[in-house]
């Protein structure tokens, strides 16, 4: 079971992350992340699909065994989704023991962050930015819509009419096809450049709403340039250019307005928990 790898986080620390969140920002981000059109796929279907996809990823890649780091990342992610997550979903945060710098969002609330991405961060504000970006992908249902995962079972398994978790060969083949496509989308092709820019916009709103300094997320994206320029990585093929991302982040930051409370970075707390 996937849930065995997650750990409880101290609720008192979640409160410290959420303190001082301006209410208008909360409403604005929640509205931006909640699709106004009828849902193509039910959240139950999305959760089942995401659970299967997350299990497949964990069969391929090892999760980080450092419980302190895992607890901390889960804490920060839970604090964000407490304000801006979809109420019907339960979000999970997993650190993969991989040196590459990347993060992945699976439907249904499963978010993967690589050890390399975490090691490249300098403070909690940057962690909030990266997690918020992936949360935005889930909230906007980018993967589900890209793959056209159907809501009803008949569309998924033809005329068999079995549930998504069915053990019939027809259902297994159909599910495996969708899972293979999802793995390719996340790790090879990318969700889409426009979708990445949308996630950056939403991330900035979440960062500001939680009273973190959005400029540190901007700095984190800037330092990814060598990875974009490396021909052996796929980031330049799967993501918008660094310039486009920086521009979108800067433009989106203008929607934040001004807060009387100085924005935070929590660098000391980050360095206390993250020692890689």
Number of C-alpha atoms within 10 A of each C-alpha: 6 11 8 6 14 14 16 10 16 11 11 8 14 18 11 10 20 17 11 15 19 15 11 10 20 18 14 17 22 18 12 18 22 15 12 8 6 7 11 14 16 14 16 13 20 22 20 15 22 23 20 18 23 25 14 14 17 15 10 9 12 12 20 17 12 13 13 14 21 23 20 22 26 24 20 23 24 22 21 23 22 15 19 25 24 20 10 12 18 14 21 22 24 24 24 24 16 16 12 16 17 18 22 21 26 29 30 27 26 23 24 21 26 20 22 18 20 25 14 15 21 19 21 25 27 28 25 26 29 28 27 27 26 26 31 29 28 27 25 21 24 21 23 23 15 14 14 12 19 17 18 16 17 14 13 21 22 12 10 13 14 17 15 20 14 13 11 13 10 16 21 15 14 15 21 14 11 19 20 12 15 24 17 13 17 17 15 15 16 21 23 18 17 11 20 21 21 22 24 27 24 29 28 32 26 30 31 27 28 25 25 25 22 26 20 22 25 20 14 20 18 14 13 16 15 10 15 19 12 11 11 9 15 16 22 18 15 19 20 18 16 16 12 13 21 19 14 17 25 17 12 17 19 11 14 18 8 9 13 7 11 10 18 18 21 16 14 12 12 20 14 11 15 20 11 11
